[in-house]
Amino acid sequence: MQITWKINVPIFRNAIILKQLEIAVGIPFSLVSLVIGITSGRSVYTLYGLGLVGALLLFTWLFIMIVYKGNYEAEFVLDNKGVLCRTLAEQAVKNRAINSLTVILGLFSGIPAAAGAGILAQSRQEVLIRWSSITKIIYKPKNHVILLRGGWMENVALFCTEENYALVENIVISKAKPLKRGH
C-alpha cells in the first residue's frame, strides 16, 4: 500500500499555517514590540524601533511572496512504514541556499542562534514519522488537514486535497496505533 500526492499550500491563506505563524512569529514580535514600547518611555526612538519591527515583518512577507510565490510546495507519501513529508525539489533547492546562507551569516556574525536556525530548518526538509511513533492525531476535515505528532521533533501536517482527504484519513485511522484522536 502506498499513496503519494503533491500539493501547493498558500502560506498566508491556510488556517493551519497562519496559526503556526502566529505562534512562531506573532508572539515573539509582539513581546519585542511590547518591551520596546514599555522600556523606551516617550522617546521618539520608540516609533523608530517599532517601525523597524514592522519593516522586518513586511520585508519577510515580501521575501516569501517573491521567492516562494506565497506557497509551500510539499509531497506526501503514506506507505506501510509511515508518513513521509518532503519539500518539493525546486523549493528544496531554494531552501538549501537560504538555509546555508543563514548558517554562514550566523557563524561569521557571531550569532550561533542564527546558524542553528539554518541547520534546524535544513534538517526538516524531509520528515518521516513511523506509524508506531504517532502519539497524537488531529483531524481538520474542513481544512483538509491531518496533524500528526510523534516524538520530540516528529510533527507533520498532512495537507490533503479535497478529493483525497477521506482516503488519507482512513489510511491514518487504520495504520496508526490506537490512541486518543483529537478533532
N, C-alpha and C positions, 0 to 999 in steps of 0.2 A: 504494500500500500504506500503510495506517495502522491501527494498533491502539491503542486507548485503554482505560484502566481506572482506577478509583478504589479506594483501599484505606485502611483504618484499621489502623495498626500499633500494637499495645500497646507503649508505650515501655519499660516495666520488665519485659516478658516476652519481648522479642525479643533473641535472642543477638547479633545484629549490632549493634543499638543499645546493648545493655549493654556490649559490648566497646569501642565508641567512647566511651561514658560513662566506662568505667574509665580510658581514656587521657586524656580531656579533663578529667575531674573527679577521678578517683581518685588519679592520680599527683600533681597539684598539692596536693590536700588532704592526702595522705599526707606529702608533703615539708614542708608547713606544720606539720602536727602533729609531725613528727619534729624540726623546728627548734625549735618551742615546747618540746617535751619535753627536748631536749638543752640548750638555752640557758638555760632558766629554773631549772635545778637542782631543789632540793626545795621550791621556793616553792609556797604554797597557790594562787598565781595560775596555776600550771601547769594545774591542773584547770579553773580558770575559763576560760583560753584554749582548752583542748581542748573544753570544754563549748560555747563559742561556735562553734567549728568544727562540732561535732556538731549544734548548733541550726540553723546555717545550712544544713547538708545536709538536716535534717528539714523545715525551712520551704520549701526548694526543692522537695523531694518533694511536700509538701502543695500547694504552688502549682501544680505540674504536674498533680497529680491533680484539683484543683478547677477550674482554668482550662481545661485541655486534656482533662480526663476521662481522663488517662493515655494518650492516643492521639496518634499523629502521623497526620494526615489528608493524603494525597497523591494526586495524579493523575499518571499517566504517559502519554506519547504517543510511540509509535515510528512514524516515517514515513521517507520517502526521504532527508530531511535529516539526521536523527539521533534522539537520545533527549532528550525534554523531561520534566523533573520539576518539578512545581509544587505548592505548598501549596494545598489546597482553600480556596475563598473565605471561608467562615466562620472558619477557623483563620487565614487570611492577615490578616483584619481584626484579630483578637486580636494576632497577631504584630506588625503595623504599630503598633498602640497601645503595646505593651510595648517594642518597639524604639525608637519615638520618645521614650517616657518615659526610656529608658536613655540616649539621646543627650542629652536636655535635662538630666537629672540629672548626667550626666558633665561636661557643659560648665559648668553652674552650680557644681558642687562642685570644679571644677578638676582633674578626673581624666580626662584625654584618652583613656586606655585604655578606660574605660567607654563614652565617646562613640563611639570607634572600634569597639568590640564591637557596639554597637547598629547602627551603619551597616553593618558587615560582615554581621550577622545579617539585616538587611533586604535586602541585596543578594542573598542566597541563597534568596529565596522562589520564584524560577523559574530553573532551570538547564537550558541546552541544551548537549549535547555532540554535535558533528557526528561522523558515523561515521568520517570520515578523521582525527579528532583522538584517537580512542581508542587508548591505548598499552598498557593492561593490562585484562584481564578475569578476574574470579574468579567461578566458578560455585559456588553453595551450594545444590544441589538439595534437600537435607534441610530447609533453612530457607526454600526458595522465594525465594531472593535471588540477584541477579547484581550484582556490584560492578564498576562501570566507572570507569576512571581515564583522564583526558585530560591537559590541560595542568595548570599550577600550581594553579588553583582549580577545575578541572573534575573533580569526583568525584560520582558518582551511585550510590546503592544502589537497584536496581530491586526493589522489594518486590512479588512476584507472588502471585497466588492459587494454590492447589493446582491449579486447573483450567487456568490459562493459562501456568504456568511453562514447560512443554515448548515451546509455541508461541513464547513470548518468547525462550527460549534459542535456538531455531532461527533466528529473525529476527536476533538478535545475531550468531550464528555466520555467517550469510550476508551481513550488511551490514558488519560490522567488517572493516577491512583485516586481512590475515593477520598474526598476531603470536602470541607465546607466550601460551598460555592457562593460567591457574592453576586449581587445583581445591581 
